[in-house]
Each structure stands twice: as C-alpha cells, then as structure tokens.
Amino acid sequence: MNSFYVTTPIYYVNAKPHLGHAYTTILADTVNRFHLLLQERTYFLTGTDEHGDKIVQAAADNNQDPQSYVDAISAQFQELWPQLGIATDQFIRTTQERHKQTVQRFLQLVYDNGDIYFGEYGGYYCFGCERFYTEKELADGLCPDHLKKPEYIQEANYFFRMSSYQDWLREYIQDNPDFIQPSQYRNEVLAMLREPMDDLCISRPKSRLTWGIELPFDSRYVTYVWFDALINYISALDWPSGEKFAAFWPFAHHVVAKDILKPHAIFWPTMLKAAGLQPYKGLRVHGYWKVDEAKMSKSLGNVVEPLSMRTKYGLDGFRYFLMREMHFGHDGSFTEPALVNRFNADLANDLGNLFNRSLAMTHKYFQGAVPECGPLCPEDREVLDLGHKAVEAYIDHFQSFQVAQALEAFWEFVRGMNRYIDAMAPWGLNKEGNSERLQTVMAVVLASLRRIALAVWPVMPDAGEKLLQQLGQDPDPKQADLRAEGRDWTMLAPGTRVAKTSNLFPRQELDMDRSKGDEDWAGKQAASRKAARKAKDVREAKEPAEIEFPDFQKLDLRVGTVVQAEPVPKADKLLKLQVDIGEDEPRQIVAGLAQDFSPAEVQGRQVVVVANLKARKMRGVTSQGMVLAVHDVQGLRLLGPEEAVQAGSRVS
C-alpha cells in the first residue's frame, strides 16, 4: 500500500483564522481525501505556531499572558476545521512539551555536527517579520513586507551554517524538478540560490525575548521561531524513532502559500541535511486570495471569514468554489458574485440537475430500482469512454495538486452525461415502448453517477456521501478504489433502490443588500454596460480586403482558459490576463475588457486567442497574444467554445 503525508503550515496565532488559512487547509484536506480514494495510507497534519516576538506583543495588546493568549487563538483554529469539513490526523502546537523536546534534540544534533556556531552580528531587525534583513533586502530602507523601518540591533547570537549547504541544495533542486512545484516557484528559489547565501541566525537572547524554546546548549537563549516551527513536520511523527516517522516521512508534501517560500524551500531542506535527514518529498506552493483585487488585509477591511461564507452558501458550495476557482500556484479572486455564479453554473445546473433528473426518471420508469443493463450501443460506449478519460485526467491533475484543473477536466464528464441523457431521450424510449434500450440507458446513467459521487467527495465530502446514499451505495467512499472503478466501470447491482429526488444544490441568489461591496460591484457593472451601449459598441468597420486561404492559415488560433485576471494599473480599459493555452506556463495577454467585465467575470472563462501575434507592450505590460471578442448592441462578448474543451485546442 502506498503512503501519503500532507501538511499545512502551522498557523501563527497572532490573529484569528481567515480565508487564506481556510483555503490552505481545505486544499490539504481535499488532496488527502483524494489519496484515500486511491486506497493509500495517508496522514494529514496541521497546527499552530505559538512562539516569538509577535505573540508576546499580541498577548500584551489583549491584556493576557502569552500562554493564555495562544491557548485561546489555537482553540479557534481547532474548532473551525471540523466546521469546514476538514478531517485531520493530528493538530500540533509548538507549545506542546513533546515538540519542545524534539526541537532541542534536533538543535543539539546539528550543534554536535559542528553546524551551529556563536558569533556577533549587527543587522536590521523587523519585529513584524521576526527576522534580520540585510541592507540590499530592504526597500528604500524599509521592511519590504511591513513598509516600516527596521531597528538596527547589534548582539551576540547562534548561527546555523546554512551557507555550507547552498551548492548541495541548488544541485538537489535541479536534479529533482518535482521537488518544488509549480515551476515558477522552483525557478524563484534557484534564483535566490544564485546569490551568496548568509548563515541563519537561530537564537534570540532572553534579555529581549523569553517566550520560546530554550537552546539545549545555552540557557541564555531561545530558539528563532522559524527554526522551531519547521521542525513540527517531524516532531508530529515522533522523530527519530517513531513508527509514523518511518512510515510517512519519505512521502511528505508541504502545502504553503508563496509568502513563506524561502523558509520552506531553503531553511528547511538545509536544516534536514545538517541533521542527516532526507528532504521532504515535495513543496507545493499556492498564491494569494485577493478580495476586490487586493490582497486580504485587516487594515483594508477585506478579510473574509470562512464561517460567514459557509453559513451563506453552504459548506459544499464554499469548498467547491475555493478548489475550483484558484488555479494552483496563481492568485485567486474572491467575490460573492463569482461564488454564486460558479455555484449555479457547476453545482445547481450541471451536477444537481443531472442527479435530480436521473433519480426522478428511475422512479418514473422503474419504480426507483436500478434496471438490468442490456447490450451497449456505440453511444453508450462513447460516454463511458468519456468517463474513463475524465477519471484519468482527474487523477493526473490531483496528483500534482492541480485541483482546479482536475475539476475542470472531470466536469467535462458531468456535462457529457447531461448531453447523453438529452440525446438518448429516455422519455421518448418509454413512449415508444423500447424497454430494453431504456433499461440500458438508465443503467449507464446510474453507474456514471456513482463515479461522479466518488470524484466530488474529496472536494465536497458531505455532498459526496449524500449522493452515494441517494444511489443506494455505501456512503463511505474510502471503501472504493477510484482508479480501478474508473477503469472497470461496473454497473450498479440491478434492483438497488435509489432516492426519489436530489436537491443538494438549490440555485443561489446574491442578496444585494448583504454588503456594500456587492452593491458597488453590481453598480459598476450596470454602469459600464449602459455606457457601452451609449457609446455604440457596434462599431462601423472599413470594408475588409480579401485574403487568400494561406494568409488565414498563418493565424494560430487556440482556445485558452483564463486562469488569472487583474486590472492593469492606471489603465481604465485594460485587464492583464494569464491564459492557459496548453503550454508549460500560462501566456500573459493584455486585453481591452475592463469596461465590460470585472476580473472575476473573466477568470475561468474559455476564450479564443491569437497565439502567434507578435508580443508588444501596453501601458508598460508585455502582451503575448490577443483575446478575440465581438461587439453588439449589448456590449462586448467574448468568443469561446460552446462547451468546454482542452486548453490549447486549435481553432480550425
């Protein structure tokens, strides 16, 4: 049996959990559940990081001692995860005694190996980041993250000889291309490693910080918070001799946001090497969620609280939106209108309608019992083959943490099943009295619904289990092997009783009074369309000259999926798009769409791209192609396929 170990960062408890924390943890939970569907032995770890300067300050701001403060905030994280359908194997805290002992054991080992030394150091210290900066790392003398002037501190500390492992780490990353993914973050780390690397200060004197883990070889100092926090990934497995460590560490995957790339991609592998441990299996890096096109920030007042979204739109819809909307490695845009649109299109229209109509017809034609499957026709084999390919694509994408792409590929099958029902017209077969053919069609439909219920379970665990129950199946998907079932495609047992209806995904309506942000968004969209109509968007063009067919053949027209969209600064008409056209990396294209579409309306859409257009700069931003659109009296319309196709498909 294969093993799989997935971790989130342990979250810093200087603030309560928000959308960013929820996304990372739901992603890890989703991928963990996927591996359970492959009959693998899995382990899922999350927790809280509870030491350091910021914790002391946050506790003081709340008139609490540090321990009481971290106990309260850590409890908020622990209580939230079950409410979001997250099932962890362990929740670790860095204030737990066993973690402290593991950190001290790790430090002593590296110290005994000669890779920790004592030295004098003067540097610019940012208390918000809890780290020293060199002058070249500052932005106009300010911390690049907090935009505050760091304090210059001269003090004696302990240092980890991280620079000794720079060449090894660079070679390891180059020799193992899957070690850090997506590739843009691998390239970013390699760029860091082309510059001389400093040693890492790993202590703080107790004269200015006592809230931390004491160094085992010098009681005057506590451990630097990052050196402490990273070790949680092995202390949770009872390193060095625990059974879980032997079973799961060789299969460890760390899921992190891009802002903590350097500690995980440089500090942690070199620490492991110095201690004589093998590196983790893979680092998987995701982008930020932007709200109103800005990174979430308490000061901006745009922090999204997960439970409020769960309450408004249901747990399954909220989880599905997060997993479907953010393409892994890129930033995602969170708006309630986008959530409602995605819910209605994918869940209410496609999935909900498919289940509801199928169950209703089973009761209408077969009194609610699964019929016997007769001989298969080419149309049946075609839709079953579509399902087989969808399961294969789903598995391939999921194994590289590309959950949005996995769902996108699998939804081809969901939509294909709706088309199959329309084409086979069971109501017509019933009217004609063609009972044998009707039985086969409905048997194919119900068998396909089982695969769909299994595939949605990692993302929507509650819905997946309820859909299986509605089909008269074991509601525990972990008993199934998705890969084997997708390949063999066995039918449901004849006579199995199914539910009369399925109404798990009722259409959602956006309540425009719920938030001022939604009113502003809707108002801007209405105003932009009104202005577009007044400006006569049906433009009078000059009579085009005739061309020869070879001229047309010079155009490389491809269907692409917009994976990210954002405004171009100081350009009212332009959006900067990242478009997947089947290449290794998305294309950056600048398009004049901003007066007709919000970024959320464009993101996720499939468009037609002129892929061989010479690159040019627009408002200082390089554009590598053109998105095609049409103008009519209603405004601007994007050109795209009627049904979703594979990104990179050529227009001919």
N, C-alpha and C positions, 0 to 999 in steps of 0.2 A: 504493500500500500504506500502510495506517495504521501509526502508530508508537505505542509504549507504553514508558514508562520508570518503573520502580518501585524504590524504595529502602527499606531498613530504617534505623533509627538506626544510627550506628556505635557499637558497644557499648563501654562503659567497661571497661577491663581491670583494675579493682581487685578482681575476683573471677572465678571460672570460670563458664562458661555454665550456665544452669539453664532450667527450663520456660518462663519468661517470654521469654527470648531465643529459645528454640526455636519457640514459638508465633508470634512476630512474623515470624521468618524463614521458617517453613513457610507462613504466610499469604501473604507476598510471593511465595514460590516458586509457590504454588498459583495465585495470580492471574496471575502471569507466564505459567505454562503455559496457563492458560485463554486468554489473548490469543494465544498461539501457535496454539491450536486455531481461532482466527478468522483465521488466516493474516496476522497482523500482525507487523511487525518490532519486537522487544522488546529491552530492556536491563534487567538486574537487578543492582543494586549493594548490597553490604553491606560491613562492615569493622569496624575497631576505633578507638576514641578513646583516645589514649595520652599526653596531656599533663595537667598540673595538679597541685595540692597532694596530692590523694588518691593519685595514682600514686607520688609521692615517698614518702609515708607507707607505702603498701603494700609498696613495694620495700624500705624500711628494715626493716619488720616481717619480711620474708623474707630479710634479710641479703644483698640484691642491689643492684646499681646500677640506676637506672631503666630504662636501655636493655635490659639483660639480663632484667629482670623483664617488661617489656612484650613482648619477643620471645617469652618462654615462654607468657604468657597468650594473646597474639594467636594463637599457633600452635594452642592448644586450640580456639579458635573455628574456625579454618580447617580443622582436621582433623575437627571434629564435623559440619559441614554436609553433606559427601557421605554420611556415615553415616546422615543423616536424609533422604536422597533430595533434597537441595537442590542445585540447579544454578545457580550464579551466573555472571554475565558478568564480574564484577570484584570483588575483595576489596581494599579500600583501607585504608591505615594512615596516621594523621596524622603519623607519624614519617618517612614517605617524603619524599625530597627534592623531588619534583615538587609534592607537596601543600604543603610549606612555601613554595615559591616562589609558588604560586598565592595562598596566604593573604597573603603580603607584597604581591603585586601588587594584590590586592583592597583591602587596607588603604591602600596608597599612593593608589589611585584615590579612595577615599572621603575620605581626608585632603586630597587636592588639590582635591576638590569643596567643601571647607570644612565637612564634616560630622563631623570629629573635632577636638576641642579639648583643651587641657591645663588642669587645674583641681585645686583642693584639695578633698578630700572626707573627711568623717568618717562612719562608719557601723558597723552591727553585722554582723560578718563571720562566716559559718558555714563552717568549713573542710570539713565534710562535704558541703555543697552547693556550695562554692567560689563563693559569691556574697554580696553585701551585702544586708541586709534593712533596711527602714525600721521604725520602732517600730510602726506600725499593722499591718505584716505579721507581726509576732511574735505568738505565742500565750502570753499571760501571761509575756512576756519571754523565751520560748524559741523556738528554730527550730521551725516547725510540722511539719517532716519528721523531724528527729532528736531533738526534745524536749530539746535542750541549749542552754545559754545561750551566745549568740554572743559573740565577742570584739569590743570596740569598737576600731576601727582608724581612725586619722587619718593620711592620706597623700595625696601628690600623684599623680594618675593621668591617663590619657587617657580621654575620654568620647566616645561616639557620640551625635549629636543625634537620638536616636530619637523624642523628643517632637515634632520637626518634622513627622513623618510620621503622627502619630496620627489626624488628621482624614482623611487620604488612605486609611489602612488601614481605618478604620471604614466609609467610603463604599464602598471596594472590596469588602469582605465583604458589605455589604448589597446591592450590585449583582450579586454573584456568589454566589448561595445554595449552589452546589455546591463552593465553594472549600474549606470546612471541613465535613466530614461525619463521623459523624451530626450531626443538627441540634442536639442538646443541647450539643455542644462548640462549635459555631458561636455559640450563644447565650451560652455561658460566656465566650468571647473578646469578644463585643460588650459584655458586662457589664464586663469588665476595661477596655475602651476608653472606657467612660462616665466613668471616674475619670481625673484628671490623670495623665499618664504621665511618669515620670522618664527622664532620659537614662541610657544604659547605660555603666557603667564597663568598658572593654575592655582594660585593661592590668593587669599586676602588676609591681611593681618587682623587679628582680633581687636587691635586697638581702634579699628574703624568698622568692623563687622564681626559680630559673634554668631549670627543666625546662619549656620552652615555646618557641614560635616568636618570635623577636626582632622587635620592631617595626621596619619598614624606615626609619622617620624618627626613631627614638630608640633607640639600642642599650642604654640603661639599663633597658629594659622588655621583658617578653614579653607575648604576646597572651593575653587571657582565654580560657579553654578553650572556652566556647560559641562565641565569635566564630571561633575556629579550627575547631571541629568542624563547624559548619553548612556551611562552605564546601566540605566534601568532596563535596557533591552536584554541584558544578560542576567542581571540580578533577579528579574522576574522568572527566569528559567533555572534558578538555583545554581548559577555558575559557581565553581568549575565542575562539580561532580554530579549535579542533579540529572535525573533521568530526562527531564524536559529539555535540558540544555543539549544533551546528546541527540535527542530525537528531533528537535526543531531548529537549533541554531544554523545548521547548514542550509536551511530553506527560508532564512529570514528576509522579509521585504519590508522596508521602512517607507511609509507614506508621509510626505511632508509638503508644506507649502513652500513656494520659491524663496520666501524671505529667510528661511533657515537652511538654505542650501549649503553654505560654507561649513557650518558646524558638522553637518551630517556627511558631507562629501569629502571634507579634508580633515577636520579634527578627529572624527570618529574612526575612520579607517587607519589613520596613523597611530591612534591610541591602541587599537586592536593589534596592529602589527608589533608595537613595542611590548605588548603583553604576551606575544606569542600566539594570538588567536587568529583564526582565519577570518577574512572580511565577511560581512553580511552578503546575502545573495544579490539583492538589488535595492537601489534607491529610486523611488517613484515620486516625481515632483509635479505638483499641480499649481495652477495660477491662483489669482485672487477673484473673489466675487466683488463686482462693482455694483453699487446701487446709485441710480441716477448718474451713471457714467463716472462715478468717483469711488475710490477705494473706501470701504467702510471705515468710519471714524466716529468715535464718541463726540468729538468736537464739532463734526459736521451734522450730527444728529441723524445719521442714516444707518445706524446699526439695526439689523434685522434680528428679531428674537425668534428662534425656531418654534417655540410653543405657540406663538401667536399665529404663525403660518399653518401649523398643524391643526389648530382649532378652526381656522377659517376654511381650509381646503381639504382637510383630512390627511392622515399620515401617509397613505399610499400616494396620493397626488403630489404631496410635498416632496417625498423621497424621489418619485419618478422625475419630477421637474429638475431637481438638483443633479441627478445622474444623467439625464438626457440633454440638459442644456449646456453644461460645461464640457467642452472637448478637452481631454486630459492634456495638461501642460499649458493650456491657454487660459486667459482670463474669461470669466463668465459675467453676464449682465443679468442682475436680478431686478425684475419689476413684477408687480402683481398682474398687470395686463398680460405680460408674457406667460406667466404661470397659468392664468385662466385660459389663454389661447392654446397652450400646449396640452392642458388637461382635456379641454373639449375636443381638440382635433385627434389626439392619440388615444386617450382613455375612453371618453364618452362615445365619440363617433366610431373609432376603429375597433378597439378591444371590447368595450361594453356592448356595442351594437352586435358584434359578432357572437358573443356568448348569449345574449338575450334572445336573438332571433333563432339561434341554433337549438337552444333548450326548448323554446316555445314550439318549434316545428317538431321536435322529438315527441312532445306531448300530444300535439295535434294529430300526427300521423301514426305514432307507435305507442300511445298511452304512457309515455315517459320512460320507455325501456329502450336500451341500445339495441338496434336491429342487427341481424346477421349480415356480414359483408359478402356480397356476391362477386362475380368476376369484375376485375378492374378494367376500365377503359383508358385510352391514352390521356384523356383529360384528368383522370384520377391520378395516374402515374406522374403526370406533369406537376400537379400541385403537391404531391408527396415528395417529388424530387426538389421542388422549390423549398419545402420544409427541411429537407436534408441539408441543402446548401445553406439555408438560413442558420441552422443549428451549428454547422461547421464554422461559418463566419462569426457567429456569436461567440463560440468557444475561442477562436483565434484572437479576436479583439479583447475579450475578457482577460485572457492570459497575459496580455500586455497592459492591463489596467485601462484600456480604451473602452470604458463602459458606454459612453455616448455613441460611439461608432458601433458597438455591439448591439445596442438597442435599435439604432438606425437600420442596421442590416437585418435584424430579426423582424422589425416592423414591416419589411417587405413581405414576409410570410403572412403576418396578420392581415395586411391589406389584400394579399393574394387570396386568402381564404374567403374574404368578403366578395371578391370578384368571382371566385369559383362558385359560391352559392348563387350569385346573380346569374352566372352563365348556365349552371345546371338547372336552375329554377325548380326546386323540389315541389313547389305548389303546382307547377304545370305537369310534372310527372304524376303527382297524385290525381290531378284532374283527368289525365289520360288513362289512369289505372295501371301504370307501369310500376308495379310494386317492387319488383326485383331491383330495377335501376334506382328507385327511390331509397331502398334499403342500403344499397352500396354507397350512394352519395352521402347519406346521413351518417353511415358508419365511418367514412373517410373524414367527414367534418368533425365528429366527436373525438376520433382518435387524434386529430390535429389539435383540437382544443386542449387535450391533455399535455401535449408538448409545449403549447403556449403557456399554460398554467405553470408548468415547471420552470420555464425560462423567465417568467416575470417574478418568480418567488424571491430570488436574491435581491432585487430592487424593491419589490413590494411584498414583503413576507406575509402580511395579513391577507392581502388580496389573493396571493398565490395559493394559500391554504384554503381559502373560501372557494376559489374557483375549482380546485380539486374536489372539494366536498360536493360542490354542485354537480360534478360529473360522476359522483358515486365512487370516488377514488380515495385511497389512503391520503389523509391530509398532511402527512409528514413527507415532504419532498426528499428528505435526506435518504429515504429508502430507495430512491430511484437513481439510476446512472444516466445522466443526460446524454452523454456521448453514445452509449450503447443504444438508448431508446431512439435517438435521432437517426441512428444508422439502421436499426432493425425495423422500426416503425410498425410495431404490432398493434392490432386493433383492440378496442375495448371489448371486454367479455360481453357477448350478447345477453340481453336480459338485465344488465346493470341498470338500476333506477337512477334517473337524473332529476335535478330540481326543475320546477316549472318555469322559473324566470331567473334572471341575473341582473341585479340593478345596483352593482357596486360603484358605478361611476356616473351618477347623475350629472347632467350639464351644470356648469358653474356660471354664475353671473357676477360680474365685477360691480360691487356696490360703490358707486362714485362718491358717496358721502363718507366712506370709511376713512379716507385720508386725503389731505390736501394735495399730496404728491400725485395721486391718481387723477384728481381734477385738473391739475396743471398739465399732466401728460395728455389727457384726453382733449383739453382745450387747445393745446399746441397742435395736436394732430388735426383737429377740425379746422383750425385757423389756416394751417398750411395748405390743406386741401381746398379750402374756399379761395385762398389767394391763387392757388394753381389754376383753378377754373377761371378766375377773373383774368388771369394772365394769358388765357387762350393757349392751353397746353397742346392743343392740336396745332402744331407748327406747320407753316407753309414752307415746304422744301422746294429747292430748284429741281427741275426735271433731271433725274439721274442719267448719266451716259450709259450706253450699252457696254457690256463687258463680255469677253469670251469665257467659256467654261474653265479653261486653265487658270484664268485670273481668279475665279471663285475658289478653285482648288488650293490656291495659296493660303487661304484662311484656315487657321487651326482653331476650330470652334469646339469647345468642350463644355460638358456640364460639370459645374463645381458646387460644392457645399460651403456656404459662408459659416466658418467656424468662430469668427470673432468680428465684431463691428464696433467702431468708436468714432466720434467726431474728429475731424481734423481741426486743430486749434486755430482760431481766428479765421475760419472759413465757414460761412453760414451754409453753403450748398454742398459741402463735401463730407463724405464718410470714408474712413480708412478701413478696408476690409481685409481679412485674412481668409483666403478661399482655397479649399482643398480641391485640387483638380487631378488627383491621383499621383502626385509627385511625392518625393520624400518629405518635403516641407510645404506648408500652405503658401500660396502666392499672395503678395501684398498688392492690392489694387485700390486705387483712389477713384471713387465714383461720385457723381453729382446727384446724390439721392437724398440728402439731408432735409430738403424742404418737403419731401413727400413721405419719408419713412424715418421712424426712430431706429436707433441701432438694434433695439430688441425685436423690431418687426422684421429686420433683415436677417439677423442671426439665425442660423438653422435652415434658411431657405436654400433651395437649389436654383442656380442661375446658369445662364449661358455666358461663357467667357470667350473673348477673342484672346487666345493664349499666345499667339506669336506676334502680337503688337510690340513694336519697339518700346523699351522702357523709357519713361520720361518723368520729370519731377513736376509735381503740382503743389504749390504752396510749400515747397521745400521737402515734400514727401515723395519718395520714389513709387511710381505705379508701374506694375509689370503685367499689364493686360487691360481689358475693357469688359465691363459688365453690360450686357445688352438689355434694353428696355424699350417700351413702346409708349407713346403719348396718345391719350384720347381725351374725351370731354370730362372724364372722371379724374384725370390727372395721370401720373406716371404709373406704369405697370411693369413689373419685372418679367422677363422672358424666362421660362423654365419648363421642365418636362411635366406632363400631366400627372404622372406617377413618379415617385422617387426612383432614381437609377443610381448605379455605382458612380461615385465621384471619379471624374476623368473620362467618362464615356464621351466619345466623339459624336458631334452632330454631322449627319451626312444626308 
